[in-house]
């Protein structure tokens, strides 16, 4: 198979960044943007990860034990766990922290915390679940085993 930019970070390179690897076959594509990688755990079944991972300082961990994640954005302090054989299609965004958008609070990160209401909760994808392209997943969501979320959904 021919590839363009088929380069991956190796386990030693990932561990040097503070990522915990569950197996020798863990690979992360070199195009991945990883912000604050401490607390990111990649399981032994994660050989081809391609995503943007953003974890603010002081956030809980993110555990990924899936086969492949393709161009997804994983963000938040509540933790994100992906069990075996889970996957994202292109453009998926997963947030384990989000502002309250009901209109009762301000939803701008630059205002004082007293005027904001932020929900923080883990997001979990159980075994064999899949998320379609363009989907947004908010804090506190658990996708059950074998669940499939259609493209452009809001969960």
C-alpha positions in Angstrom: 0.0 0.0 0.0 1.3 3.4 -0.9 0.9 6.3 1.5 1.7 9.9 1.8 3.2 11.0 5.1 2.7 7.5 6.6 4.9 8.3 9.5 3.9 7.4 13.1 5.3 8.3 16.5 6.7 5.2 18.2 6.0 4.0 21.7 9.3 5.5 23.1 8.5 8.9 21.4 5.0 8.9 22.9 6.2 7.9 26.4 8.7 10.8 26.2 5.7 13.1 25.8 4.0 11.6 28.9 1.6 9.3 27.1 1.1 5.8 28.6 1.1 3.0 26.1 -0.5 -0.4 26.7 1.5 -2.2 24.1 4.4 -2.1 21.7 2.1 -1.8 18.6 0.7 1.7 19.7 1.3 4.2 16.9 0.2 7.8 16.6 0.4 9.6 13.3 2.9 12.4 13.1 0.2 14.9 12.0 -1.7 14.5 15.3 -1.8 17.6 17.5 -1.5 16.6 21.1 -1.9 19.4 23.7 -1.0 18.4 27.3 -0.5 14.7 26.7 0.0 13.8 30.3 -2.8 11.4 31.3 -3.4 10.1 27.8 -3.4 6.3 27.9 -3.3 4.4 24.6 -4.2 0.7 24.9 -2.5 -2.2 23.1 -5.2 -2.1 20.4 -4.5 1.5 19.3 -2.2 1.0 16.3 -3.3 3.9 14.1 -4.5 6.9 16.0 -5.2 10.1 14.0 -6.9 12.9 16.0 -6.4 16.1 17.9 -6.2 15.6 21.6 -6.5 18.6 23.9 -6.3 18.2 27.7 -6.2 21.3 29.8 -3.7 21.2 32.7 -5.2 19.5 35.8 -7.7 17.5 33.8 -8.5 13.9 34.4 -7.1 11.3 32.1 -8.2 10.1 28.7 -8.1 6.4 28.0 -8.2 5.1 24.5 -8.1 1.4 23.7 -9.7 1.4 20.3 -8.5 0.1 17.0 -8.5 3.4 15.0 -9.6 7.0 15.5 -9.6 9.1 12.4 -9.4 12.9 12.5 -11.4 13.5 15.6 -11.1 16.3 18.2 -11.1 15.0 21.8 -11.3 17.8 24.4 -12.1 18.4 28.0 -11.3 17.8 31.6 -13.9 15.2 32.4 -12.1 12.3 30.7 -12.8 10.3 27.6 -12.7 6.5 27.5 -13.0 4.5 24.3 -13.2 0.7 24.7 -12.0 -1.9 22.2 -13.0 -1.6 18.5 -14.7 1.8 18.8 -14.2 4.4 16.1 -14.9 7.9 14.8 -15.5 9.1 11.3 -14.0 12.4 10.1 -14.8 15.6 11.9 -16.2 14.1 15.1 -15.8 16.4 18.2 -16.0 14.9 21.7 -16.2 17.3 24.7 -16.1 16.1 28.3 -16.5 19.7 29.5 -18.9 22.3 28.1 -20.5 25.6 29.0 -24.2 25.8 30.0 -25.9 27.3 26.9 -29.4 27.7 28.4 -29.0 31.5 28.6 -29.0 31.5 32.4 -25.2 31.9 32.5 -22.5 33.5 30.4 -20.8 31.1 28.1 -17.5 32.8 27.4 -14.3 31.5 28.9 -12.9 35.0 29.4 -15.6 36.1 32.0 -15.2 35.4 35.8 -16.1 31.8 36.9 -18.9 33.2 39.1 -20.9 34.1 35.9 -20.4 30.8 34.2 -21.8 27.3 34.6 -19.6 24.6 33.2 -20.6 20.9 33.0 -17.8 18.4 33.4 -18.5 14.7 33.0 -16.8 11.7 31.4 -17.6 10.5 27.9 -17.5 6.7 27.3 -17.7 4.7 24.1 -18.4 1.0 24.9 -17.0 -1.8 22.8 -17.9 -1.9 19.1 -19.6 1.5 19.1 -19.1 3.9 16.2 -19.7 7.6 15.6 -20.6 9.1 12.2 -18.9 12.0 10.5 -19.5 15.5 11.8 -21.1 14.4 15.1 -20.7 16.4 18.3 -20.7 14.5 21.6 -21.2 16.4 24.9 -20.2 15.7 28.5 -21.8 12.8 30.3 -22.6 10.7 27.2 -22.1 6.9 27.3 -22.6 5.1 24.0 -23.6 1.5 24.7 -22.0 -1.6 23.3 -22.6 -1.9 19.5 -24.2 1.6 19.3 -23.9 3.5 16.1 -24.5 7.3 15.9 -25.4 8.6 12.5 -23.5 11.4 10.7 -24.0 15.0 11.8 -25.7 14.0 15.1 -25.7 15.9 18.3 -25.4 13.6 21.4 
